[in-house]
C-alpha cells in the first residue's frame, strides 16, 4: 500500500516538474523575444536620437543588460530543472549561480546616488558570500573528481 502511494506521488511530482519545465521554457522564449525587440528598437531609436542633447545611453544600456540577465536567469533555471529531472538532485552550484545572476541584475537597476551606505554594504556582502559559496562548491567538486 505504501509503495503504491509513493509511486503515485513520484509520478505526480514528475508531471508537475515537466509542466514547470515547459512553462518556464515558454517564459524564457517570450522574454527572449521581448528582449530582442527592446534591443533592436532601442538601437533604431538610438540612431535616430543620437544627435539630440538629451540622449542618455546609460539608461538604455541598463535596460539592455537587465533584459539580458533576465533571459540568462531563465536559462539557468531551465538547466536546474533539467538536471533535477535527469538526476533527481538539485545542484546547489546552479542555484547559487542563479542567485548571483539575480543579484547582479538587481545591482544593474539600482540608483546608487539614493541608496543608504548600509544597503550598498549589504548587497556587496551578499555578492561576496554567493561568489565564495559558488567557488567553494566548484573547488570541492574538482577535489571530489580526483
Secondary structure, 3 states (H helix, E strand, C coil): CHHHHHHHHHHHHHHHHHHHHHHHHHHHHHHHHHHHHHHHHHHHHHHHCCCCCCCCHHHHHHHHHHHHHHHHHHHHHHHHHHHHHHHCCCCHHHHHHHHHHHHHHHHHHCCHHHCCHHHHHHHHHHHHHHHHHHHHHHHHHHHHHC
